[in-house]
Amino acid sequence: MKKTIYHGSNKIIEKPLFGFGKLKNDYGLGFYCTEELDMAKEWGVSKDADGYANIYKIETKGL
């Protein structure tokens, strides 16, 4: 089964890679995604700049 997930960012990220996030994130270094588009939009913006809601499709069969 395919699932759609979202990642909010200040840039477009074509291929997610682990290890390039903010070290002092709430949950540590990682590539955080959500199933909620609105949440990703909120995460992607700052006071000073617009952002992006990156969209990914993942296969969940076998997980």
LOSETOR-67547 format. One line per field, with one value per residue: residue number from 0; residue in one letter; chain; x negated, z negated, y negated of N, C-alpha, C, CB in turn. Coordinates in nm, 4 decimals, decimal comma. Atoms other than C-alpha are relative to their C-alpha. Glycine has a CB too. Layout:
N
resi <- (NUM|...)
resn <- (a|...)
chain <- (A|...)
nu <- (X|...)
nw <- (Z|...)
nv <- (Y|...)
cau <- (X|...)
caw <- (Z|...)
cav <- (Y|...)
cu <- (X|...)
cw <- (Z|...)
cv <- (Y|...)
cbu <- (X|...)
cbw <- (Z|...)
cbv <- (Y|...)
! end
This chain:
63
resi <- (0|1|2|3|4|5|6|7|8|9|10|11|12|13|14|15|16|17|18|19|20|21|22|23|24|25|26|27|28|29|30|31|32|33|34|35|36|37|38|39|40|41|42|43|44|45|46|47|48|49|50|51|52|53|54|55|56|57|58|59|60|61|62)
resn <- (m|k|k|t|i|y|h|g|s|n|k|i|i|e|k|p|l|f|g|f|g|k|l|k|n|d|y|g|l|g|f|y|c|t|e|e|l|d|m|a|k|e|w|g|v|s|k|d|a|d|g|y|a|n|i|y|k|i|e|t|k|g|l)
chain <- (A|A|A|A|A|A|A|A|A|A|A|A|A|A|A|A|A|A|A|A|A|A|A|A|A|A|A|A|A|A|A|A|A|A|A|A|A|A|A|A|A|A|A|A|A|A|A|A|A|A|A|A|A|A|A|A|A|A|A|A|A|A|A)
nu <- (-0,0842|0,0763|-0,0466|0,0534|0,0502|0,0433|0,1109|0,0085|0,1383|0,0225|0,0446|-0,0526|0,0892|-0,0406|0,0296|0,0343|0,1216|0,0192|0,1266|0,0182|-0,0925|0,0530|0,0445|-0,0703|-0,1443|-0,0669|0,0170|0,1319|0,0268|-0,0876|-0,0785|-0,1333|-0,1120|-0,1332|-0,1066|-0,0862|0,0536|0,0014|0,1101|0,1233|0,0029|0,0373|0,1411|0,0857|0,0134|0,0534|-0,0479|0,0623|0,0058|-0,0948|0,0600|-0,0545|-0,0473|0,0474|-0,0923|0,0641|-0,0819|0,0799|-0,0648|-0,0047|-0,0182|0,1144|0,0586)
nw <- (0,0000|-0,0037|0,0909|-0,0280|0,1173|-0,0311|0,0775|-0,0136|-0,0076|-0,0680|-0,1366|-0,0605|0,0238|-0,0936|0,0571|0,1423|0,0495|0,1439|0,0446|-0,0392|0,0746|0,1108|0,1073|0,1253|-0,0163|0,1182|0,0078|-0,0482|-0,1430|-0,0759|-0,1085|0,0570|-0,0924|0,0574|-0,0937|-0,0075|-0,0884|0,0690|0,0964|-0,0775|-0,0435|0,1183|0,0290|-0,1074|-0,0051|0,1160|0,0045|-0,1059|-0,1321|-0,0378|-0,0013|-0,0894|0,0535|-0,0889|-0,0001|-0,0305|0,0027|0,0483|0,0033|0,1392|0,0065|0,0572|0,1139)
nv <- (0,1179|0,1243|0,1037|0,1330|0,0722|0,1361|0,0555|0,1449|0,0457|0,1277|-0,0307|-0,1217|-0,1141|-0,1057|-0,1318|0,0144|-0,0637|0,0118|0,0564|0,1381|0,0843|0,0788|-0,0891|0,0293|-0,0127|-0,0557|-0,1448|-0,0356|0,0051|-0,0879|0,0578|-0,0133|0,0091|-0,0090|-0,0351|0,1181|0,1034|0,1295|-0,0003|0,0175|0,1400|0,0791|-0,0270|0,0491|0,1458|0,0712|0,1384|0,0789|-0,0639|-0,1042|-0,1325|-0,1017|-0,1273|-0,1055|-0,1127|-0,1272|-0,1221|-0,1120|-0,1314|-0,0442|-0,1446|-0,0693|0,0740)
cau <- (0,0000|-0,1350|-0,1097|-0,1563|-0,3717|-0,4887|-0,7997|-0,8021|-1,1229|-1,2671|-1,3732|-1,2600|-1,4069|-1,3859|-1,5448|-1,5380|-1,8731|-1,9341|-2,2012|-2,1415|-1,8833|-1,9258|-2,1221|-1,9287|-1,5799|-1,3233|-1,3703|-1,7315|-1,8817|-1,6381|-1,4161|-1,0725|-0,7527|-0,3814|-0,0655|0,0902|0,0306|0,1216|-0,1333|-0,4095|-0,3157|-0,3459|-0,6859|-0,8165|-0,7743|-0,9456|-0,8747|-1,0994|-1,0498|-0,8040|-0,8589|-0,7637|-0,5599|-0,7565|-0,5415|-0,6601|-0,4924|-0,6214|-0,5405|-0,4279|-0,3662|-0,5949|-0,6727)
caw <- (0,0000|0,0899|-0,1574|-0,1025|-0,3541|-0,3691|-0,4859|-0,5516|-0,4582|-0,3403|-0,0191|0,2216|0,1299|0,4180|0,2365|-0,1451|-0,3072|-0,6731|-0,8486|-0,7112|-0,9578|-1,2624|-1,5331|-1,8133|-1,6844|-1,9476|-1,8633|-1,7473|-1,4020|-1,1494|-0,8495|-0,9930|-0,7968|-0,8659|-0,7068|-0,7477|-0,4625|-0,6766|-0,9408|-0,6795|-0,5463|-0,8983|-0,9533|-0,6215|-0,6864|-0,9162|-1,0168|-0,7383|-0,4525|-0,2693|-0,2589|-0,0833|-0,1644|0,0024|0,0992|0,0971|0,1735|-0,0225|-0,0018|-0,3413|-0,2526|-0,4647|-0,7241)
cav <- (0,0000|-0,3437|-0,6281|-1,0021|-1,1883|-1,5503|-1,7323|-2,1079|-2,2898|-2,6185|-2,4398|-2,1713|-1,8338|-1,5877|-1,2933|-1,2821|-1,2038|-1,1338|-1,3387|-1,6875|-1,8196|-2,0389|-1,8584|-2,0300|-1,9436|-1,8409|-1,4721|-1,4823|-1,4550|-1,3142|-1,3748|-1,4411|-1,3864|-1,4038|-1,2699|-1,6164|-1,8628|-2,1652|-2,0661|-2,0391|-2,3832|-2,5237|-2,3588|-2,4918|-2,8635|-3,1098|-3,4690|-3,5918|-3,3445|-3,1252|-2,7528|-2,4316|-2,1243|-1,8458|-1,5481|-1,1867|-0,8540|-0,5561|-0,1886|-0,0616|0,3020|0,5162|0,2493)
cu <- (-0,0891|0,0639|-0,0663|-0,0427|-0,0589|-0,1143|-0,0060|-0,1445|-0,0072|-0,0505|0,0673|-0,1034|0,0504|-0,0152|-0,0428|-0,1269|-0,0105|-0,1360|-0,0216|0,0942|-0,0707|-0,0299|0,0811|0,1515|0,0598|-0,0275|-0,1359|-0,0094|0,0901|0,0692|0,1457|0,1087|0,1302|0,0970|0,0928|-0,0653|-0,0101|-0,1140|-0,1328|-0,0133|-0,0434|-0,1483|-0,0932|-0,0222|-0,0663|0,0577|-0,0454|0,0075|0,1131|-0,0714|0,0714|0,0531|-0,0401|0,0911|-0,0743|0,1035|-0,0903|0,0830|-0,0074|0,0200|-0,1282|-0,0656|0,0570)
cw <- (0,0000|-0,0914|0,0402|-0,1315|0,0476|-0,0921|0,0257|-0,0056|0,0654|0,1428|0,0509|-0,0183|0,0848|-0,0611|-0,1455|-0,0359|-0,1498|-0,0280|0,0352|-0,0716|-0,1071|-0,1180|-0,1279|0,0177|-0,1257|-0,0184|0,0512|0,1511|0,0728|0,1119|-0,0363|0,1037|-0,0768|0,1079|0,0229|0,0823|-0,0707|-0,1014|0,0726|0,0489|-0,1153|-0,0329|0,1015|0,0039|-0,1255|0,0019|0,1223|0,1399|0,0208|0,0000|0,0971|-0,0813|0,1027|-0,0149|0,0436|-0,0047|-0,0455|0,0030|-0,1423|-0,0140|-0,0539|-0,1168|-0,1305)
cv <- (-0,1248|-0,1025|-0,1314|-0,0634|-0,1321|-0,0418|-0,1503|-0,0462|-0,1376|0,0213|0,1266|0,1107|0,1165|0,1392|-0,0181|0,0776|-0,0216|-0,0645|-0,1458|-0,0956|-0,0810|0,0929|-0,0198|-0,0038|0,0625|0,1487|0,0459|-0,0072|0,0990|-0,0744|0,0228|-0,0236|0,0134|0,0453|-0,1184|-0,1107|-0,1350|-0,0102|-0,0212|-0,1433|-0,0908|0,0169|-0,0653|-0,1497|-0,0541|-0,1409|-0,0781|0,0600|0,1001|0,1346|0,0915|0,1172|0,1058|0,1212|0,1260|0,1114|0,1133|0,1283|0,0521|0,1512|0,0644|-0,0731|0,0497)
cbu <- (0,0960|-0,0095|-0,0316|0,1051|-0,1070|0,1179|-0,1360|0,0817|-0,0859|-0,1003|-0,1535|0,0339|-0,0052|-0,0822|-0,1116|0,1165|-0,1253|0,0103|-0,1096|0,0184|0,1082|0,1001|-0,1478|-0,0478|0,0344|0,1493|0,1091|-0,0365|-0,1484|0,1025|-0,0364|0,0173|-0,0100|0,0439|0,0796|0,0326|0,0871|0,1333|-0,0026|-0,0031|0,1389|0,0858|-0,0249|0,0560|0,1366|-0,1577|-0,0489|-0,1406|-0,1338|0,0629|0,0016|-0,1071|0,1576|-0,1482|0,1212|-0,1157|0,0646|-0,0523|-0,0671|0,1109|0,0367|-0,1010|0,0252)
cbw <- (-0,1224|0,1433|-0,1490|0,0735|-0,0786|-0,0126|0,0372|-0,1089|0,0778|-0,0790|0,0050|0,1515|-0,1535|0,1285|0,0822|-0,0876|0,0721|-0,0686|0,0561|0,1469|-0,0630|-0,0415|-0,0288|-0,0564|0,1252|0,0097|0,0779|-0,0467|0,0290|-0,0909|0,1410|-0,1151|0,1096|-0,0607|-0,0516|-0,1407|0,1245|-0,0703|-0,0802|0,1194|0,0532|-0,1215|-0,0030|0,1274|0,0186|0,0008|-0,1272|-0,0338|0,0182|0,1394|-0,1388|0,1005|-0,0270|-0,0308|0,0930|-0,0985|0,1415|-0,1430|0,1005|-0,0725|0,1404|0,1060|0,0134)
cbv <- (0,0005|-0,0544|0,0363|-0,0892|0,0848|-0,0986|0,0691|-0,0691|0,1010|-0,0853|0,0158|-0,0215|0,0390|-0,0091|0,0737|0,0478|-0,0553|0,1391|0,0784|-0,0129|0,0844|-0,1121|-0,0228|-0,1324|0,0849|-0,0227|0,0688|0,1377|0,0300|0,0635|0,0635|-0,0964|0,1079|-0,1356|0,1204|-0,0513|-0,0129|-0,0232|0,1329|0,0968|-0,0434|0,0410|0,1497|0,0411|-0,0653|-0,0026|-0,0693|-0,0217|0,0700|-0,0294|0,0603|0,0480|-0,0006|0,0375|-0,0276|0,0286|0,0312|-0,0277|0,1003|-0,0725|0,0579|0,0229|-0,1513)
! end
